[in-house]
Amino acid sequence: MGRVVIALGGNAISRAGEKGTWEEARQNARSVVGPVVRLAARGAEIVLTHGNGPQVGNLLLQQEATREVEPLPLDAVGAATEGWIGYLLQQELTSALHRAHVDRFVVPIVTRVEVSPKDPAFQHPTKPIGRFYEDNEARLFMKQRGWTMVHDMARGGWRRVVPSPIPQRIVEGPVLRELFERGFGRRMLPLLAGGGGVPVVSRHRGTLEGVEAVIDKDRTAALLGSTVGAEDLAILTDVPQVCLGFRTPREKRLGRVRASQMREHLLQGEFGEGSMRPKVEAALAFLKDGGKRAIITDSDHFPMALKGQAGTVVVADPA
């Protein structure tokens, strides 16, 4: 096995219908680390990343529960959740690796990802975060905090929306690439760029400054794969395969598909903007930057997908 980036969804840690307790998160983490450990036992160099959407939402709720403590800005909330999810996965992975007699140090790193201050997303924020608000609350926060909010007719409330800019650069990328080139991938299993990484922009003379935004974790996973020279990118989600005509009478599951074919499906509008589209775009970006294979599947089918026997496997077109 070569080098692989594995992207876990944020719902892998906090699942629908749960209370969001620490013990629930531990149990969920234990259920997703198995395939990672088996891959490490085969000698693969692994970089693990993860989503943090549910966790960010919960932390924002906790911040609003008290007026005695000043709330953190969104970039700091992202960093906080990246830290505690990294610790959680570090604990569970370390124990599972030990049981499998695999000698790896699990190393979470809070990772900054540079975005462009000129990204159009800053002028047109669309990513919903946090809870729903009544009319009077929404007007107050839009005035006092400068929030952009949209009204959800279906749920009868207002919700904050923030920019989701395209990731441009992994700030810690050069040293991470050097570590892998020196062979440290056989000794360590890093957890990087959780939740898409902490978004920063370059200001005067190269100073980096955090911004109130969220970065799509799958797009960052693709950039991360290119940065560390990974051969494979695995995006683990809640469905076993990508589908054409999803939830329609013409639904068709995709198995092995070339990048040019997948790009054509994308241009035809086959994939939902808030669900599968970013994952497909991330897979294509990874292959365009030199990756060999991008897998989209769920954690149960991931081991078989690595063998080409399950999931959606997108491969580069022949040279």
C-alpha positions in Angstrom: 0.0 0.0 0.0 1.1 3.6 -0.7 0.0 6.8 1.0 -3.7 7.5 1.5 -5.7 10.4 2.8 -9.0 9.3 4.6 -11.7 11.9 5.2 -14.3 11.0 7.8 -17.6 12.9 7.9 -18.5 14.9 11.0 -21.5 12.7 11.5 -19.1 9.8 12.0 -18.6 11.2 15.5 -22.0 12.7 16.3 -24.9 10.8 14.7 -28.5 11.9 14.1 -30.8 11.2 17.0 -28.1 11.1 19.6 -27.7 13.5 22.6 -24.2 14.4 21.7 -22.5 13.0 24.8 -18.8 12.3 25.1 -19.5 8.6 25.6 -21.6 8.5 22.4 -18.7 10.2 20.6 -16.3 7.6 21.9 -18.4 4.7 20.9 -18.9 6.2 17.4 -15.1 6.8 17.1 -14.5 3.1 18.0 -16.8 2.0 15.2 -14.9 3.9 12.5 -11.3 3.3 13.4 -11.3 -0.4 12.4 -10.7 0.1 8.7 -8.0 2.6 9.4 -6.2 0.2 11.7 -6.4 -2.7 9.2 -5.0 -0.4 6.5 -2.1 0.6 8.8 -1.4 -3.1 9.5 -0.9 -3.6 5.8 1.8 -0.9 5.8 0.0 2.0 4.3 1.0 5.5 5.2 -2.2 7.2 6.4 -3.3 10.8 6.8 -6.7 11.1 8.6 -8.9 14.1 8.4 -12.5 14.7 9.5 -15.6 16.9 9.4 -16.8 19.0 12.4 -20.2 20.4 11.4 -22.3 18.9 14.2 -19.6 19.7 16.7 -19.3 23.3 15.7 -23.1 23.6 15.9 -23.1 22.2 19.5 -20.2 24.5 20.6 -22.0 27.5 19.2 -25.1 26.5 21.3 -23.0 26.1 24.4 -21.6 29.6 23.8 -25.0 31.1 23.6 -26.1 29.4 26.8 -24.3 32.0 28.9 -23.7 35.7 28.7 -20.9 35.7 31.3 -18.2 34.6 28.8 -17.4 36.3 25.6 -18.1 34.0 22.6 -15.2 32.7 20.5 -14.9 33.8 16.9 -15.8 31.1 14.3 -12.2 30.4 13.4 -11.4 29.7 17.1 -14.5 27.5 17.4 -13.2 25.5 14.4 -9.8 25.1 16.0 -11.4 24.1 19.3 -13.4 21.3 17.7 -10.5 20.2 15.6 -8.5 19.8 18.8 -11.0 17.8 20.8 -12.0 15.6 17.9 -8.4 15.0 17.2 -7.8 14.0 20.8 -10.9 11.6 20.7 -9.6 9.9 17.6 -6.1 9.8 18.9 -7.3 7.9 22.0 -9.4 5.4 20.2 -6.9 4.9 17.3 -4.0 4.4 19.7 -5.8 1.7 21.6 -6.9 -0.1 18.5 -3.5 0.1 16.9 -2.0 -1.4 20.1 -4.4 -4.3 20.1 -3.5 -4.9 16.4 0.2 -4.8 17.3 0.8 -1.9 14.9 3.5 0.6 16.0 2.3 4.1 15.1 2.1 7.3 17.0 -1.2 9.1 16.4 -0.5 12.8 16.1 -3.3 15.4 15.9 -2.2 18.8 14.5 -4.4 21.9 14.5 -3.9 22.9 10.9 -4.3 26.3 9.2 -5.6 26.5 5.6 -5.1 29.7 3.7 -8.0 31.1 1.6 -8.2 34.2 -0.6 -9.7 37.3 0.9 -11.0 38.0 -2.6 -12.9 34.7 -2.8 -16.5 35.4 -3.9 -17.8 33.4 -1.0 -17.0 36.3 1.3 -19.5 38.5 -0.6 -22.1 35.8 -0.9 -22.1 33.6 2.3 -24.2 30.5 1.9 -23.0 27.9 4.5 -25.6 27.5 7.3 -24.3 27.1 10.8 -25.8 27.0 14.3 -29.4 26.9 15.4 -32.6 28.5 14.1 -33.7 31.9 15.5 -37.0 33.7 15.9 -37.5 37.0 14.1 -36.6 39.3 17.0 -33.4 37.3 17.7 -32.3 37.3 14.1 -32.8 41.1 13.8 -30.8 41.6 17.0 -27.9 39.5 15.9 -27.8 40.9 12.4 -27.6 44.4 13.9 -25.3 43.7 16.8 -22.9 41.1 15.4 -23.2 41.9 11.7 -24.3 38.3 10.9 -25.8 37.4 7.5 -28.9 35.4 8.1 -31.5 33.7 5.8 -35.0 32.6 6.5 -35.9 28.9 6.2 -39.5 28.8 5.1 -39.8 25.1 5.7 -38.6 25.3 9.3 -40.0 28.7 10.1 -36.9 30.3 11.4 -33.7 32.3 10.6 -30.3 30.8 10.4 -26.8 32.3 10.2 -24.9 31.7 7.0 -21.1 32.2 6.6 -18.6 32.1 3.7 -17.2 28.8 2.5 -14.1 29.8 0.5 -12.0 27.5 -1.6 -8.9 26.2 0.2 -5.7 27.5 -1.5 -2.8 26.3 0.7 -2.1 24.1 3.7 0.1 26.5 5.9 1.9 23.6 7.6 2.1 21.7 4.3 5.9 22.0 3.5 7.0 20.5 6.9 4.3 17.8 6.6 5.6 16.8 3.1 9.1 16.8 4.4 8.2 14.4 7.2 6.7 12.0 4.8 9.6 12.2 2.4 11.9 11.3 5.3 9.9 8.2 6.1 7.9 9.4 9.1 4.7 8.1 7.6 5.7 4.6 8.7 5.9 5.8 12.3 3.2 8.3 12.6 -0.5 8.6 11.8 -1.3 12.3 11.6 -4.8 13.8 12.1 -4.8 17.0 10.0 -7.1 19.8 8.8 -10.1 18.7 10.7 -13.3 20.4 9.6 -11.5 21.7 6.5 -8.8 23.4 8.7 -8.8 26.7 10.4 -9.4 29.4 7.7 -6.8 32.1 7.5 -6.0 34.9 5.1 -2.7 36.6 4.4 -2.6 40.3 5.4 0.2 42.9 5.4 3.7 41.4 4.9 2.4 37.8 5.0 0.8 38.0 8.5 -1.9 35.3 8.7 -5.2 36.2 10.3 -8.2 34.0 11.1 -11.5 34.7 9.4 -15.1 33.9 10.1 -15.7 31.1 7.6 -15.8 27.4 7.2 -14.0 25.4 4.5 -15.5 22.3 2.9 -13.5 19.4 4.5 -13.6 17.2 1.3 -12.0 20.0 -0.8 -9.4 20.4 1.9 -8.8 16.7 2.0 -8.1 16.8 -1.8 -5.6 19.6 -1.2 -4.1 17.7 1.7 -3.6 14.7 -0.5 -1.8 16.7 -3.1 0.3 18.4 -0.5 1.6 15.2 1.1 1.9 13.3 -2.2 -0.8 10.7 -1.5 -1.7 8.2 -4.2 -5.3 7.6 -2.9 -8.0 9.8 -1.4 -10.9 8.1 0.4 -14.0 10.2 1.3 -16.1 8.3 3.7 -19.7 9.4 3.8 -23.1 7.9 4.8 -23.9 6.1 1.5 -22.1 3.2 -0.1 -21.8 4.7 -3.6 -22.3 7.8 -5.7 -25.6 7.6 -7.6 -26.9 9.2 -10.8 -30.5 10.2 -10.5 -30.3 9.9 -6.7 -33.7 8.9 -5.2 -35.5 8.9 -8.6 -36.8 6.0 -10.7 -33.7 6.2 -12.8 -31.2 5.9 -9.9 -28.0 4.2 -10.9 -25.0 3.4 -8.7 -21.5 4.2 -10.0 -18.7 1.8 -9.5 -15.4 2.3 -11.2 -15.5 5.5 -13.4 -12.9 7.6 -15.2 -12.4 11.2 -14.2 -13.6 12.5 -17.5 -16.9 10.5 -17.2 -17.4 11.8 -13.7 -16.7 15.3 -14.8 -19.4 15.0 -17.5 -21.9 13.8 -14.9 -21.0 16.8 -12.7 -21.5 19.2 -15.6 -24.9 17.7 -16.3 -26.0 18.7 -12.7 -26.3 15.1 -11.4 -25.0 15.8 -7.8 -26.6 18.0 -5.1 -24.7 21.1 -4.1 -25.0 20.5 -0.4 -24.3 16.8 -0.4 -22.5 14.8 -3.1 -21.3 17.6 -5.4 -18.4 18.8 -3.1 -17.2 15.2 -2.7 -17.1 14.6 -6.5 -15.4 18.0 -7.1 -12.8 17.1 -4.4 -12.2 13.7 -6.0 -11.6 15.3 -9.5 -9.4 18.0 -8.0 -7.2 15.4 -6.3 -6.8 13.4 -9.6 -6.1 16.5 -11.6 -3.2 17.3 -9.2 -1.6 13.9 -9.7 -3.5 11.5 -7.5 -4.2 8.0 -8.8 -7.5 7.0 -7.3 -10.3 8.7 -5.3 -12.8 6.5 -3.4 -16.3 7.7 -2.2 -18.1 5.2 0.0 -19.1 4.5 3.6 -17.0 3.1 6.3 -18.5 -0.4 6.1 -17.7 -0.7 2.4 -14.3 1.0 2.6 -12.1 -2.1 2.9 -13.8 -3.7 -0.2 -13.6 -0.4 -2.1 -9.8 -0.5 -1.7 -9.9 -3.7 -3.6 -12.1 -2.3 -6.2 -15.1 -4.4 -5.2 -17.3 -1.8 -3.6 -18.0 1.9 -3.5 -17.4 4.5 -6.2 -13.8 4.5 -7.4 -12.8 7.4 -9.6 -9.5 6.9 -11.5 -7.4 9.2 -13.7 -7.8 9.1 -17.4 -5.1 7.3 -19.3 -2.2 9.6 -20.3 
